Amino acid sequence: MLLKKIKLEYILLLVILLTAFFARYLIFDPDRYGPDFLYHYTIVEQSLKNGKLSSENPLDMCYEGWKEGHPNGYYFLPYIFGKVVGLDNSFI
């Protein structure tokens, strides 16, 4: 009985993840995402150019520079995926 419950939970988790993945690709529209999306994109883009993961975005407040933002872990997966599959694909 316990194995059936665990198996069912894994199947449900897999269905949810696959649905989310394919829904993201089917309804993806670049015009739908606003400045927040582009802000995070530029942070990962700068991190990839610099070769190290950093959440600093000096373009955020050009005259002061922005030192505090999201923790580095917030950008970890897009950074890793950006290295492997490219930056544009990591945000789809």
ZINORTA-V178282 format. One record per pair of residues at least 12 apart in sequence whose C-alpha atoms are under 6 Angstrom apart, sorted by the first residue. I is the first residue (numbers start at 1). J is the second residue. If there is no record, write none. Layout:
# ZINORTA-V178282
I_J / I_J
This chain:
# ZINORTA-V178282
43_57 / 44_79 / 54_72 / 55_72 / 78_90
